[in-house]
Amino acid sequence: MTLQIDILNPKATKLLRDLADLNLISIKVTQEDEFMKVVGKLRKKAAIDTPTLDQITKEVELVRSKRYAEKKG
């Protein structure tokens, strides 16, 4: 399990280090927000492979026709 903890009191840092020394927790310092890293990857992928309006329209029509056929059949 991973938790993000904002330390409000510097004294808590020593307590966390003591817990790490006892192998009760693991401390990993990250410079980059993992969530923003994932968002960046998704945005980059979306910019490269953005569907055109025509592609979107064709896909919507395909799904609608399948649903209509299922309801009718």
Protein Blocks (a to p, Z undefined) as FASTA:
>chain_A
ZZddddfbfklmmmmmmmmmnopaccdddfbdfklmmmmmmmmmmmmmcccfklmmmmmm
mmmmmmmmmmmZZ
